[in-house]
Amino acid sequence: MSSQNKRTVVITGGTGGIGYQSAIGIAKTGARVVITGRNQERGEAARRRIVEETGNGDVALVIGDVSSMAGVDALAGALLERFERIDVLVNNAGYLGSEFKRSQDGLEMHFAVNVLAPRRLALGVLPALKAAGNARVLNVTGGDKPARVDADNLQAEKGFKGLMTYTHSKSVMEAMSMSLARELEPEGVSVNVLFPGRASTAMTGAMSAKTLPGVMKIFYPLFKLLFAEDGGKSAAKAARSTIWGATTEKLDGVTGRYFDTNMKERKLHPTGYDTQVQARIMAAIESAQAAR
Ligand SMILES: NC(=O)c1ccc[n+]([C@@H]2O[C@H](COP(=O)([O-])OP(=O)(O)OC[C@H]3O[C@@H](n4cnc5c(N)ncnc54)[C@H](OP(=O)(O)O)[C@@H]3O)[C@@H](O)[C@H]2O)c1
């Protein structure tokens, strides 16, 4: 197979945590794997470790920060420049913050990274997804079970609640993904949501008591125990659903679905399928993009 014709899997946030373990599992299947992250040094070290561990020399690193629209666009541009085809785009990079923060574009940060960025990146690399034929977009969710979307609280308008704001942003992302699945179906690109499960990573390691809302703070010591450093063991387990999603034939022609940590299809909360809720999310994304 010529280099340009090789099955190519892009994993955002593939230089650490669950994304890194996903990259290892996918590289073992012989696909070309492209990992992205913000830091060149960390990224290059991760790229080298993946090559060593898998024996697959076709692992590339592309640097990009998905917390701003300019960053997403620059990443999309760099990917298009280097790769003619993208068979699978895994939107894995995520954000969990302990205080209200605005992105460079003035958006609530969870909304910027977990909702707007995955959609904008998928549309940004659409020519390469279309070139691959039957390409997949896999959006990595969080927050345990699918939960209700509150369209009046897309950017923590009702108050910032740490972990709850994060999990709500993932529910919003799930609803956005259902809308994106319909939008990209005519282009021959599928969009599905995968839940990895709990893992000790940089994201969970950075959680503080402030991340936990209200009375949940008393459980902080338990959270610290649950997310104690384990040398990538739990991240490798959590990566199973992404590795499966990127490689299984079972997802051929399947779009607009949610799969849990055991790769079982589950229903979203009904608000995730509500087209009026989805329209509110799309309106928030579009107005943010128009205001740039
Ligand atoms: N860990 C869990 O328990 C858990 C549970 C359920 C769902 N999830 C979801 O699974 C995904 C991965 O989680 P994780 O725990 O592995 O996260 P993580 O530890 O934050 O992931 C680190 C990776 O993301 C990159 N990254 C972080 N912020 C970025 C940004 N703004 N732009 C580009 N790259 C960025 C990092 O590289 P640099 O630092 O070099 O940028 C690194 O490659 C997330 O979507 C998360 O919400 C996690």
Ligand as a Chemical Component Dictionary entry (heavy atoms), coordinates in Angstrom:
data_LIG
# 
_chem_comp.id                   LIG 
_chem_comp.type                 NON-POLYMER 
_chem_comp.pdbx_formal_charge   0 
_chem_comp.three_letter_code    LIG 
# 
loop_
_chem_comp_atom.comp_id 
_chem_comp_atom.atom_id 
_chem_comp_atom.alt_atom_id 
_chem_comp_atom.type_symbol 
_chem_comp_atom.charge 
_chem_comp_atom.model_Cartn_x 
_chem_comp_atom.model_Cartn_y 
_chem_comp_atom.model_Cartn_z 
_chem_comp_atom.pdbx_ordinal 
LIG N1  N1  N 0  -9.626  10.404 32.670 1  
LIG C1  C1  C 0  -10.879 10.039 32.900 2  
LIG O1  O1  O 0  -11.227 9.477  33.972 3  
LIG C2  C2  C 0  -11.918 10.261 31.842 4  
LIG C3  C3  C 0  -13.194 9.697  32.040 5  
LIG C4  C4  C 0  -14.178 9.877  31.074 6  
LIG C5  C5  C 0  -13.870 10.611 29.928 7  
LIG N2  N2  N 1  -12.647 11.155 29.754 8  
LIG C6  C6  C 0  -12.388 11.913 28.526 9  
LIG O2  O2  O 0  -11.377 11.243 27.785 10 
LIG C7  C7  C 0  -10.580 12.186 27.057 11 
LIG C8  C8  C 0  -9.121  12.018 27.421 12 
LIG O3  O3  O 0  -9.024  12.177 28.811 13 
LIG P1  P1  P 0  -7.639  12.135 29.610 14 
LIG O4  O4  O 0  -8.019  11.959 31.028 15 
LIG O5  O5  O -1 -6.698  11.208 28.947 16 
LIG O6  O6  O 0  -7.185  13.663 29.393 17 
LIG P2  P2  P 0  -5.788  14.354 29.586 18 
LIG O7  O7  O 0  -4.999  13.691 30.615 19 
LIG O8  O8  O 0  -6.084  15.815 29.756 20 
LIG O9  O9  O 0  -5.166  14.162 28.129 21 
LIG C9  C9  C 0  -3.932  14.625 27.878 22 
LIG C10 C10 C 0  -3.760  14.756 26.374 23 
LIG O10 O10 O 0  -4.551  15.826 25.849 24 
LIG C11 C11 C 0  -3.695  16.843 25.316 25 
LIG N3  N3  N 0  -4.367  18.141 25.511 26 
LIG C12 C12 C 0  -4.854  18.635 26.663 27 
LIG N4  N4  N 0  -5.427  19.836 26.441 28 
LIG C13 C13 C 0  -5.305  20.098 25.121 29 
LIG C14 C14 C 0  -5.691  21.180 24.289 30 
LIG N5  N5  N 0  -6.286  22.267 24.765 31 
LIG N6  N6  N 0  -5.409  21.104 22.968 32 
LIG C15 C15 C 0  -4.785  20.022 22.477 33 
LIG N7  N7  N 0  -4.386  18.971 23.205 34 
LIG C16 C16 C 0  -4.641  19.016 24.513 35 
LIG C17 C17 C 0  -2.388  16.619 26.093 36 
LIG O11 O11 O 0  -1.253  17.088 25.460 37 
LIG P3  P3  P 0  -0.524  18.454 25.895 38 
LIG O12 O12 O 0  -0.602  18.559 27.372 39 
LIG O13 O13 O 0  0.836   18.395 25.336 40 
LIG O14 O14 O 0  -1.327  19.466 25.213 41 
LIG C18 C18 C 0  -2.343  15.112 26.100 42 
LIG O15 O15 O 0  -2.013  14.610 24.817 43 
LIG C19 C19 C 0  -11.141 13.566 27.432 44 
LIG O16 O16 O 0  -12.044 13.979 26.442 45 
LIG C20 C20 C 0  -11.858 13.318 28.739 46 
LIG O17 O17 O 0  -12.883 14.255 28.958 47 
LIG C21 C21 C 0  -11.657 10.988 30.687 48 
# 
loop_
_chem_comp_bond.comp_id 
_chem_comp_bond.atom_id_1 
_chem_comp_bond.atom_id_2 
_chem_comp_bond.value_order 
_chem_comp_bond.pdbx_ordinal 
LIG N1  C1  SING 1  
LIG C1  O1  DOUB 2  
LIG C1  C2  SING 3  
LIG C2  C3  SING 4  
LIG C2  C21 DOUB 5  
LIG C3  C4  DOUB 6  
LIG C4  C5  SING 7  
LIG C5  N2  DOUB 8  
LIG N2  C6  SING 9  
LIG N2  C21 SING 10 
LIG C6  O2  SING 11 
LIG C6  C20 SING 12 
LIG O2  C7  SING 13 
LIG C7  C8  SING 14 
LIG C7  C19 SING 15 
LIG C8  O3  SING 16 
LIG O3  P1  SING 17 
LIG P1  O4  DOUB 18 
LIG P1  O5  SING 19 
LIG P1  O6  SING 20 
LIG O6  P2  SING 21 
LIG P2  O7  DOUB 22 
LIG P2  O8  SING 23 
LIG P2  O9  SING 24 
LIG O9  C9  SING 25 
LIG C9  C10 SING 26 
LIG C10 O10 SING 27 
LIG C10 C18 SING 28 
LIG O10 C11 SING 29 
LIG C11 N3  SING 30 
LIG C11 C17 SING 31 
LIG N3  C12 SING 32 
LIG N3  C16 SING 33 
LIG C12 N4  DOUB 34 
LIG N4  C13 SING 35 
LIG C13 C14 SING 36 
LIG C13 C16 DOUB 37 
LIG C14 N5  SING 38 
LIG C14 N6  DOUB 39 
LIG N6  C15 SING 40 
LIG C15 N7  DOUB 41 
LIG N7  C16 SING 42 
LIG C17 O11 SING 43 
LIG C17 C18 SING 44 
LIG O11 P3  SING 45 
LIG P3  O12 DOUB 46 
LIG P3  O13 SING 47 
LIG P3  O14 SING 48 
LIG C18 O15 SING 49 
LIG C19 O16 SING 50 
LIG C19 C20 SING 51 
LIG C20 O17 SING 52 
# 
